[in-house]
Amino acid sequence: MDFKNQWKLVKDENRKMKDSADQRIWNGLESKIKSRNSTKRILWAAAVLLPLFTMMTLFFTGNEMNSSGHQQMVFRTEKIQKEFTLSDGSIITLEPESELKLTENFGKKTRNVSFKGKAFFSVAKNKALPFIIDANGFKVKVLGTKFLLDQRSEDKKVYLKEGKVKIDYKGHTTFLLPKETWLADKDGTEKHFYDQDVVRTFDFNEMKFGQAISQLEKTYNISITYPQHYKENIIDGDITGDLGKVIKTIGFPFNLKTRKESENHIILEK
């Protein structure tokens, strides 16, 4: 073989070796790049999925299955008051150691809930879906309103701030007006009364003074002390006003002055 052909053969062999080495290097780099990209994709996926898994964990932690197999959303408080906004826009402020349960179709077919404890309800208006509360012994039905519900105390109580409330208790139905309270005591006796600034009309025609006082005590859930020798005296007339105005009016003929001993105790005296 001449020198020229020998040189060409060596050159071709070197090129093959170089190309082979270059290919190995390239394959190595490509493998590292793929490995890094794979690692990045794994890290990126973890960054995206971790919050999602966390949210799913929190969601299922806040849900329970009842005895019939239906899922329920449960809101609970322990030692502090908490505020919750429901899917229908209603805002519920739960006092400590209270619980509110919503069925899985809440806001879709019904707005039925069960409740234990004490809470202030600001219910979003929805005429098509009444908001119905099962308070373990009585039910409260509203369309959209604000009210306080105390199911925990010995005396069960609903206080209406605004709107209208329907209460069903032992087969008896009561409708509340703003600033009116419904109460059922430990013996199951019902009564309802108004805030002292609520204006009412009283028919005191040919009525004994003591009877008029009793009517005011019942209407405003207060205690009124007065000189007993006026008890049988007759008063006459229709009086419209809040507690302060009415009590001053019926006390005027006897020259009785009003003194407020406490929030729920008034004294009439000379």
RODO-2510 file (C-alpha; in nm, 4 decimals, decimal comma):
residues 270
     n   res          X          Y          Z
     1     m     0,0000     0,0000     0,0000
     2     d     0,1437     0,3396    -0,0996
     3     f     0,1908     0,6206     0,1471
     4     k    -0,1057     0,8182     0,0188
     5     n    -0,3491     0,5309     0,0601
     6     q    -0,1991     0,4451     0,3986
     7     w    -0,2446     0,8014     0,5204
     8     k    -0,6065     0,8054     0,3999
     9     l    -0,6779     0,4782     0,5792
    10     v    -0,5337     0,6078     0,9070
    11     k    -0,7247     0,9351     0,8678
    12     d    -1,0531     0,7484     0,8104
    13     e    -0,9928     0,5293     1,1149
    14     n    -0,9194     0,8360     1,3298
    15     r    -1,2376     1,0027     1,2060
    16     k    -1,4395     0,6921     1,2947
    17     m    -1,2853     0,6874     1,6420
    18     k    -1,3514     1,0590     1,6839
    19     d    -1,7089     1,0252     1,5612
    20     s    -1,7606     0,7325     1,7956
    21     a    -1,6178     0,9283     2,0900
    22     d    -1,8264     1,2332     2,0001
    23     q    -2,1374     1,0165     1,9883
    24     r    -2,0616     0,8698     2,3326
    25     i    -2,0064     1,2171     2,4766
    26     w    -2,3242     1,3449     2,3159
    27     n    -2,5220     1,0475     2,4395
    28     g    -2,3866     1,1089     2,7888
    29     l    -2,4810     1,4775     2,7806
    30     e    -2,8205     1,3984     2,6407
    31     s    -2,8769     1,1424     2,9159
    32     k    -2,7844     1,4002     3,1829
    33     i    -3,0095     1,6624     3,0244
    34     k    -3,2991     1,4175     3,0146
    35     s    -3,2299     1,3223     3,3751
    36     r    -3,2286     1,6878     3,4819
    37     n    -3,5459     1,7613     3,2850
    38     s    -3,7097     1,4564     3,4386
    39     t    -3,6063     1,5754     3,7848
    40     k    -3,7405     1,9236     3,7096
    41     r    -4,0689     1,7764     3,5899
    42     i    -4,0967     1,5680     3,9062
    43     l    -4,0236     1,8708     4,1254
    44     w    -4,2684     2,0846     3,9282
    45     a    -4,5379     1,8189     3,9549
    46     a    -4,4745     1,7902     4,3281
    47     a    -4,4998     2,1674     4,3684
    48     v    -4,8346     2,1690     4,1865
    49     l    -4,9850     1,8563     4,3390
    50     l    -4,8798     1,9055     4,7022
    51     p    -5,1142     2,2014     4,7666
    52     l    -5,3888     2,0115     4,5839
    53     f    -5,3379     1,7040     4,8010
    54     t    -5,3311     1,9301     5,1079
    55     m    -5,6598     2,0948     5,0052
    56     m    -5,8169     1,7557     4,9402
    57     t    -5,7017     1,6362     5,2808
    58     l    -5,8493     1,9437     5,4499
    59     f    -6,1730     1,9064     5,2530
    60     f    -6,2278     1,5459     5,3482
    61     t    -6,1275     1,6178     5,7073
    62     g    -6,4105     1,8718     5,7259
    63     n    -6,6650     1,6226     5,5940
    64     e    -6,8309     1,3254     5,7549
    65     m    -7,0540     1,0390     5,6514
    66     n    -7,3828     1,0090     5,8345
    67     s    -7,5577     0,6802     5,9147
    68     s    -7,7436     0,6747     5,5818
    69     g    -7,4208     0,7062     5,3856
    70     h    -7,4720     1,0684     5,2787
    71     q    -7,1774     1,3025     5,3036
    72     q    -7,2114     1,6029     5,5350
    73     m    -7,0154     1,9233     5,5649
    74     v    -6,9481     1,9894     5,9334
    75     f    -6,8479     2,3171     6,0985
    76     r    -6,7345     2,3032     6,4609
    77     t    -6,5892     2,5338     6,7221
    78     e    -6,4117     2,4438     7,0423
    79     k    -6,2866     2,7227     7,2674
    80     i    -6,3200     3,0281     7,0450
    81     q    -6,5870     3,1924     6,8300
    82     k    -6,5526     3,1410     6,4539
    83     e    -6,7249     3,2797     6,1453
    84     f    -6,8088     3,0608     5,8452
    85     t    -6,9428     3,1537     5,5013
    86     l    -7,1606     2,8852     5,3437
    87     s    -7,1872     2,8069     4,9732
    88     d    -7,5175     2,9991     4,9457
    89     g    -7,3573     3,3154     5,0856
    90     s    -7,4995     3,2817     5,4376
    91     i    -7,2638     3,3841     5,7181
    92     i    -7,2752     3,1862     6,0427
    93     t    -7,0942     3,2974     6,3580
    94     l    -7,0560     2,9942     6,5836
    95     e    -7,0009     3,0467     6,9545
    96     p    -6,7561     2,8120     7,1343
    97     e    -6,8514     2,4429     7,1471
    98     s    -7,1096     2,4660     6,8694
    99     e    -7,1693     2,2555     6,5590
   100     l    -7,3449     2,3061     6,2252
   101     k    -7,3997     2,0222     5,9751
   102     l    -7,4940     2,0667     5,6081
   103     t    -7,6137     1,7841     5,3845
   104     e    -7,4341     1,7175     5,0561
   105     n    -7,7094     1,8797     4,8449
   106     f    -7,7112     2,2008     5,0493
   107     g    -7,7825     2,5000     4,8270
   108     k    -7,8912     2,2818     4,5339
   109     k    -8,2170     2,1146     4,6288
   110     t    -8,2522     2,2262     4,9908
   111     r    -8,0917     2,4444     5,2555
   112     n    -8,1477     2,2078     5,5463
   113     v    -7,8996     2,2007     5,8332
   114     s    -7,8768     2,0563     6,1826
   115     f    -7,7412     2,2623     6,4698
   116     k    -7,6176     2,2300     6,8265
   117     g    -7,4937     2,5157     7,0438
   118     k    -7,5266     2,8905     7,0024
   119     a    -7,4776     3,1013     6,6897
   120     f    -7,5734     3,4158     6,5022
   121     f    -7,7161     3,3470     6,1561
   122     s    -7,7082     3,5938     5,8687
   123     v    -7,8979     3,3946     5,6070
   124     a    -7,8755     3,4842     5,2384
   125     k    -8,2148     3,5419     5,0758
   126     n    -8,3504     3,2653     4,8553
   127     k    -8,7297     3,2454     4,8224
   128     a    -8,7078     2,9167     4,6330
   129     l    -8,4996     2,7425     4,9009
   130     p    -8,5970     2,8155     5,2632
   131     f    -8,3169     2,7845     5,5190
   132     i    -8,4380     2,5223     5,7687
   133     i    -8,2562     2,4486     6,0947
   134     d    -8,3153     2,1339     6,2972
   135     a    -8,2186     2,2468     6,6468
   136     n    -8,2789     1,9139     6,8228
   137     g    -8,6269     1,9698     6,9627
   138     f    -8,7510     2,2573     6,7515
   139     k    -8,7153     2,3844     6,3956
   140     v    -8,6460     2,7313     6,2604
   141     k    -8,7422     2,8257     5,9044
   142     v    -8,6354     3,1463     5,7273
   143     l    -8,5997     3,2786     5,3724
   144     g    -8,3335     3,5386     5,4439
   145     t    -8,2811     3,7120     5,7747
   146     k    -8,0573     3,7720     6,0764
   147     f    -8,1174     3,6052     6,4105
   148     l    -7,9552     3,4561     6,7195
   149     l    -8,0206     3,0905     6,7999
   150     d    -7,9397     2,9405     7,1392
   151     q    -8,0049     2,5678     7,1453
   152     r    -7,7556     2,4879     7,4211
   153     s    -7,8942     2,6799     7,7205
   154     e    -8,1574     2,5442     7,9561
   155     d    -8,4019     2,7911     7,8006
   156     k    -8,4032     2,7443     7,4217
   157     k    -8,4122     3,0822     7,2508
   158     v    -8,4408     3,2535     6,9136
   159     y    -8,3916     3,6301     6,8876
   160     l    -8,4829     3,7932     6,5567
   161     k    -8,2817     4,0978     6,4553
   162     e    -8,4389     4,1560     6,1141
   163     g    -8,6643     3,9766     5,8679
   164     k    -8,9093     3,7042     5,9648
   165     v    -8,8719     3,3664     6,1353
   166     k    -9,1025     3,0677     6,1670
   167     i    -9,0547     2,8367     6,4669
   168     d    -9,2092     2,4899     6,5024
   169     y    -9,2067     2,3504     6,8551
   170     k    -9,4095     2,0516     6,9749
   171     g    -9,6755     2,0997     6,7082
   172     h    -9,7097     2,4725     6,7715
   173     t    -9,6000     2,7363     6,5200
   174     t    -9,4761     3,0848     6,6111
   175     f    -9,3843     3,3705     6,3767
   176     l    -9,1398     3,6293     6,5079
   177     l    -9,1107     3,9957     6,4135
   178     p    -8,7899     4,2026     6,4311
   179     k    -8,6611     4,2585     6,7856
   180     e    -8,8785     3,9766     6,9155
   181     t    -8,7588     3,6769     7,1177
   182     w    -8,9054     3,3276     7,1354
   183     l    -8,8175     3,1163     7,4376
   184     a    -8,8997     2,7659     7,5610
   185     d    -8,8045     2,7035     7,9234
   186     k    -8,6886     2,3775     8,0814
   187     d    -9,0509     2,2731     8,1393
   188     g    -9,1376     2,3245     7,7731
   189     t    -9,3418     2,6386     7,8336
   190     e    -9,3247     2,8832     7,5437
   191     k    -9,3255     3,2594     7,5555
   192     h    -9,2224     3,5402     7,3257
   193     f    -9,1450     3,9018     7,4040
   194     y    -9,0060     4,2223     7,2526
   195     d    -8,7135     4,4557     7,3078
   196     q    -8,8084     4,7482     7,5284
   197     d    -8,7835     4,9997     7,2422
   198     v    -9,0411     4,8179     7,0267
   199     v    -9,3642     5,0147     6,9784
   200     r    -9,6835     4,8228     7,0551
   201     t   -10,0499     4,9142     7,0968
   202     f   -10,2183     4,8174     7,4241
   203     d   -10,5900     4,8003     7,4936
   204     f   -10,6240     4,9083     7,8551
   205     n   -10,9940     4,9948     7,8408
   206     e   -11,1619     4,9403     8,1780
   207     m   -10,8604     4,7441     8,3006
   208     k   -10,7215     4,7168     8,6504
   209     f   -10,3807     4,8775     8,7016
   210     g   -10,2295     4,5477     8,8190
   211     q   -10,3510     4,3694     8,5045
   212     a   -10,1980     4,6378     8,2817
   213     i    -9,8658     4,5992     8,4627
   214     s    -9,8780     4,2204     8,4140
   215     q    -9,9395     4,2684     8,0418
   216     l    -9,6335     4,4938     8,0122
   217     e    -9,4205     4,2443     8,2060
   218     k    -9,5225     3,9665     7,9687
   219     t    -9,4808     4,1738     7,6510
   220     y    -9,1295     4,2942     7,7374
   221     n    -9,0137     4,0119     7,9701
   222     i    -8,9440     4,2412     8,2638
   223     s    -9,0368     4,2786     8,6295
   224     i    -9,2230     4,5911     8,7451
   225     t    -9,2567     4,6823     9,1117
   226     y    -9,5294     4,9313     9,2132
   227     p    -9,7303     5,0334     9,5232
   228     q    -9,9788     4,7502     9,5726
   229     h   -10,2621     4,9759     9,6881
   230     y   -10,3007     5,0872     9,3235
   231     k   -10,3455     4,7301     9,2014
   232     e   -10,7269     4,7409     9,1790
   233     n   -10,7507     5,0942     9,0407
   234     i   -10,9072     5,1158     8,6947
   235     i   -10,7327     5,2696     8,3965
   236     d   -10,8983     5,3333     8,0603
   237     g   -10,7678     5,3859     7,7084
   238     d   -10,5642     5,2565     7,4144
   239     i   -10,1960     5,3407     7,4420
   240     t    -9,9372     5,3104     7,1645
   241     g    -9,5665     5,3361     7,2355
   242     d    -9,2558     5,1599     7,3579
   243     l    -9,2220     5,0370     7,7149
   244     g    -9,0935     5,3681     7,8493
   245     k    -9,3798     5,5715     7,7045
   246     v    -9,6553     5,3264     7,8014
   247     i    -9,5442     5,2814     8,1610
   248     k    -9,5168     5,6560     8,2149
   249     t    -9,8644     5,7047     8,0684
   250     i   -10,0393     5,4533     8,2945
   251     g    -9,8474     5,5755     8,5983
   252     f    -9,9298     5,9430     8,5417
   253     p   -10,2833     5,9416     8,6982
   254     f   -10,1310     5,8097     9,0218
   255     n    -9,8309     6,0420     9,0113
   256     l    -9,5924     5,7468     8,9861
   257     k    -9,2369     5,8026     8,8622
   258     t    -9,0267     5,5458     8,6795
   259     r    -8,6915     5,4248     8,8101
   260     k    -8,4884     5,1593     8,6295
   261     e    -8,3357     4,9304     8,8897
   262     s    -8,1705     4,7085     8,6281
   263     e    -8,2098     4,6153     8,2631
   264     n    -8,5071     4,3922     8,3425
   265     h    -8,6465     4,5522     8,6590
   266     i    -8,8436     4,8776     8,6752
   267     i    -8,9770     5,0433     8,9895
   268     l    -9,2799     5,2751     8,9967
   269     e    -9,2780     5,4998     9,3011
   270     k    -9,3937     5,8358     9,4325
***
